Amino acid sequence: MADPFFSDPIFRVDAELPGRLGRTGVIRTPHGDIRTPAFIAVGTQATVKAVLPEAMTDLGAQAVLANAYHLYLQPGPDIVDEAGGLGAFMNWPGPTFTDSGGFQVMSLGVGFKKVLAMDTTRVQTDDVIAEGKERLAHVDDDGVTFRSHLDGSTHRFTPEVSIGIQHQLGADIIFAFDELTTLVNTRGYQESSVQRTHDWAVRCLAEHRRLSQVRADKPPQALFGVVQGAQYEDLRRQATRGLVSIGETVGPAEGLSFDGYGIGGALEKQNLATIVGWVASELPDDKPRHLLGISEPDDLFAAVEAGADTFDCVSPSRVARNAAVYSATGRYNITGSRYRRDFTPIDAECDCYTCVHYTRAYLHHLFKAKEMVASTLCTIHNQRFIVRLVDDIRDSIGAGRFDELREDVLGRYYS
């Protein structure tokens, strides 16, 4: 395309949640529109584990998110680029996202699990390392040096490297390289990290402009800035205002602005809506907001009400591979003995392929027999359950039934 940048806004708001920051809208991408709120399925290594892309289309997924860190290590972004970009490489026709790799570089580097919410019972420290783990990542003001979790080889990510990788991967929506902190870090470190992430965001915008011009024959990519600041209101608001105003200052990113914004970092579950609300209230209304790493039903309602437009999480697929399945009355493990002779579907209210064709007894048998198709069938169900729930939330906003739907869904799910 001759113009490497979007000539029109990529997002429009269609309906608003009265008195709150929630809304419905549409994100425009070169590979199709995303109706928001939307759950973005995670396909870390250019695949939603255990499920074909065609199945994801059938269950209603609008977009998938892959990981720059993992695809950089294997097979390499040059191979994905040569294949025609992420969507072509994995045979996914719809919109694609890639995260910057910052989360994985730091979370794998200090040995923490891939979760957004954390336990803050530990004493605060800046030498964060999970028990029994060896540090694999070291951050400085220029970037992060890390060792691969695959073979121990040493690598270096800077803002420019991350943006370069994501341009080669060719996703429709990419994210600025940011530093992931934990709730264990001290206030002083959080302050310096917010500034570091801001400085990296400036470099990301400048490199995004340069590469968009160099690769002007490729479809345009939207770049999202990422807001950090942990659980501190002043830092979250400071970080948000800083990202929004980058283009107003003299420098390498002068005149540029992000196409949307991600809300990142570890946070306490009980403060999720509050933190999202702080950030959303500082962001422009005409830019989409992506919350990284949630999928529990109560979190989805809270995030949407507070202003999040899209969100991603590995949990629906991960728990499915461990025999945990969602239903209208809560999550349960299909390997329980009570399901051995239960010839009903996982969830009688679900319209997914698995629930239409298979029983709890059969799925119970597959897991006990260690058959691989067990993961496939349960992943299809869990992904459909979350996608359909977010679709219902979106419809409820337009119909003025958001509060009624939330009371009904959460009352039954957590009963």
N, C-alpha and C positions, 0 to 999 in steps of 0.2 A: 504494500500500500504506500502511496506517495507520502501521505502525512502520518508520521509515527505516533502522533498523539491523538486523543479523542477530541473531535471538533465539537461534540455535544456532550452534556453531562451523561454519565453512565447510570444514574439512579434517579428515579422519580418516586415520590410519595403518593400513594393512592388513598389511604384512609388512616385516620389517627385514633388512638385510644383516648377518649375524653379525659382530660385532667391529668394525663400521664404521658410518658415519653414514647410508649409503644406505638408502632405504626405498621401498615402494610405498604408494599411498594414493589418495584421491579428494578433489578440490576441488569443492564444491557451488556452483553459480551459478544465477541466475534463468533462464538459457537452457540448462541442462543440466549434467551432471557432467563433470569432466575427470579421467580416470584417469592417475595419475602413477607414474613419470616420464613426461613428455609434451613433445614438441617443438611449440612454438607457431609456426605459420607467420606470416611477416611480410607484412602487407598495408598498407604504409606509408600510401598515400593512399586507404584504403578499398578496396583491391584487391590481391590477390597478382598481381604483374605478369604479364601474358600468359595468365592462367588464370581461367576462370569459377569463381565460388563453388561451383557444382554439381560441378565437377571436383575441387575440394578436398575436398568431402564424400565423393565416390567413392573418393578415394585414402586416406581414413582420417584426415584432419586433424581434431583435436578442437576447436581454437580458433584464432583469428587475432588478431594484434596490429597495430593501426594507430597512427599517429604524431600526437600532439596538435599539434606544431609545424606540420607540413605541412597538416593539416586546418584549423588556425586560419587559415593564410594563404590556403588555397583548398580547399573553397568557402566556409569560414566555419563555426564551430560552431553558429551559430544555424540554418543551413540543415539541418545534420545533425539537430539537435534537432527541428526542425519535421517532418522526415521520419520521426520516430519513434525516433531513435537510430541508432548505427552499424550494428548488425545489420540493421535494417529498411532503412536507406539503401543498403546494399550487397547486400541479399538473402542474408545469411548467417544461418541459423537458430540456430547454435550460440553458445557462449560467446565473448566478445570481451575483449581487453585494449587499453588505450591507455597508452603511456609518457607521461611528463610534458612532454616537449619539451626537457628540460634537456640531453640528449645532443646533439641537433641544434643547439640554440642555440649551444652551446660548440664542438662539433666543426666545424660549418660556419663558425662565427665565427672560428676560427683556421686553417681550411683543411685540417684533417687528414681522411684517409679514414675511413670508418665502420667501424673495426675495434676490437676489444677489446684485442688484444695489440699492443704497440708496441715499437719499437726504442729502446733506452736508451743508445746509443753516444754521443749528443750530450751536451754539457756541460749540467748542470742550470741552468735559468733560470726565472723567473716571468713573463717576457714572451714566452710561448709563441706562436709563429706559424709556420706552415708556409712553406717557401721559395716565393717567388713569389706569396704570397697577401696580401691586405689584410685587416686585422682588422675583423670585422663585429659583434663582441660585446664588451661591457664589463660586468663583474660588480661589484656592490657588496653591502653587507650586506643591502640591502632586496630586491634582485632583479637582473635582467639587462636591459640595454638593447641591442638588436641591430637590424641592418638586414636586411631580407628578402633572401634570395639570389635571389628572383624579380625584384623591381623596385627594390631599394634603399631602400624605404620604412622608416621607423624605427618600432620597436615596443618594448614593455616587458612582460617576464614577471616576475611576482612569484609567491610560493607561492599567493596567493589567486587570481591570474589563471589560473595553470595548473590549479588545482583547478576553477575555474569553467568553463574550457574543457572539461575532462574530464567534468564533470557534464552539460554540454550534449551532448557526444558520446555519453554514455550507455553506455559500456562496462561490462561486469560487473566487471572488475578494473582499477583505475587506480593510478597511482604518484605518490608525493610528489615535489615539485619539488626537485631536488638539483643541486649544482654538480659538473660533470664536470671532474676534473683529469687531467693526463697524467703519465706517469712522468718527464717532463722537469722538472716543477715541483720546487722545493726542498722539503726536509723542513718548513721553517718555513711555507711556503704550504700544504702538505698539512694541517698542524695547524690552521691558521686555517680552512681549507676544511671540515674535518670539523665544526668548531664551527658554521660557517655553515649547513651542510647540516642539522645538528641543530636549529638555531633555525628554519630553514625548515620542518622536519618538524613542529614544534610548531604553526606557523601553518597548515600543510596540514591537520592533524587538526582544528583548531578550525574552519577554513573548511568542511571536509568535513561536520562535524556541523551547522553552520549551514545549508548548502545541502541536506543530506539532510532537514532539517526543512521548509525552504521548498518543496522538491520532493518532498514525501511521497507524492505520487500516482505517482511513478516507481518502477521496480524498484530495490531497494537495490544499491549499488555497494560492493565491497570495496576498501579503500585499503591499499596496500603501502608501507611505508617503504623507503628505499634506503640501503644501507650503502656508504660510501666509505672511503678510507684507503690507497689505492694498495697498495704492496708492503710496508707496515709492519705487523707483527703487532700491536704495541701500539695503533696507531691503528685498525686494523680491529676489534679487540676492544673498544676504547673506544667506537667509533661504534656497534657492535652493542648493547652494554649500554645506551648512552644512548637509542637508539631504543626498546628494550624497556621501559625504565623511565619513559618520558615521562609516562604517565598517573598515576604515583605522586607527582609533584611538583605543587605549587600553581601554577596558571597557566591559560592559556586552553584547554589540552588535558587538564586534570585529569580523571581518571577514564576517559580514552579510551585505546585501544590500537590498533595496526595489526592488520589482518586477516591480513597476511602480510608478507614481506620480500623485497626485491630486492637482489641483490649486484651492484653497479655498479662503474664506473671502469675505467681501463686497467690491464692487468697483463701480466706476462711469461708467455708460454705455459707455460714449464716450471714456473712456480709456481702455475698455476691451481688444481690440486687442493689444494695447501697452503693457499692463501688462502680457498678455499671452505670448507675444513675448519675454519679459525680461526673464520669467521663462523658456520657451522652449529652448531658446538659451543657457541656462546653464545646461540643462538636457542631459543625454546620448541619442544618437539617437536610441539605441536599446531597450529603455524602453517606454511603452505606457504612454500617458498623458491624464488625465481625468479632464475636467472642470466642476465643480459642479454648477448646477443651471441656465442653459440658454436654450432657445428654440425659441426665435424670429428669423425670417428668416435672418435679417441683422446681428444679433449676431452670427448665425451659420456660415455664410460665413466668418465673421471676425475672429472667433475663429479657424476655420479650416485653414485659410490662415496663422494665427500666430502660428500654430503648435499643436493645440488640436486634439486628436484622438477620444475621446469619450466625451459625455456630457449627463447630465440628467436634467430634470425639471418637476415639477408637473403641470406647466401651461396648457399644452394641455388638460389634463383631467379636471382641475379645471374650466377653462373658459367654457368648454363644458357643465358642469353641471349648468352653468349660462346662457346657450343658446347662447354663443358666438362661432362662427364657422369660420374656415379658408377657404379662397378661393384664387385662383390665383391672384385676384385683391384686396385682402385685407381681413381683419377680419370684420365680421358684426354680429349683433344680430338677430337670427331667429325669435324672438318674435315681430319684427317690423311689423306694420300693412300692409306694402306693400307685405308681404309674405303670407298673409291669403289666397289668391287665386293664388299663384305662384306654378304651378305644374311641375317645373323643379327641378333638384337635387341641393344640396348645392353648388356643384362645377361641372360644366359640364366636366371638365378635370380630375376629380378624379375617380379612379377605385375601391374605397372602397365598402364594402357591403352596407353601408347606401346610397351612391350616386347611386348605381346600382338599388336599390329596392325602395327608398322612395323619396318623394318630400318635398320641402320647406313648402308647405301648410300643409302637414301631421305633420311635425316636429313642425311647429308653433302651430298647434292644440294640440299636445301632451304636450307642455310646458304650454299652456294656461289652459289645463285640469289637469295640475300637475300630469301627468302620468310618472312613474319612467323610463319607457323605453325610454323616450326622452333623458335622460342623457346617456343611453347606446348607442343609435344610434349616438349621436353627439360626444361622446368620441371615438367611433370607427373611425369616420371620422377624427377628429383632430389628433389622434395618427397616422393614416395612412398618413395624409398630411405631418406631420413632418418627419416620418420615410422615406417616399418616397422622400422628399426634400433632406435629408441627403444622401440617396442612389444615387440620381442624382448628388449631389456634389462629392461623391466618384467616380462615373463613369466619371465625367467631368475631374477630375485630370488625370486619366489614359488615357483619350482621348485628353488631351491638350486643353480642352474647358472651364476651370474653369472661366476665366474672362468673357467669352461670356455668360455662364450660369448665373453668378451673375448679370450682367447687365440686362439680360432679366427678371429674376425672381424678383429682387428688383425693377426694373423699373415698372413692372406691379403691384406688391404687394403694393407698397407705392404710387401708382399713385393717 
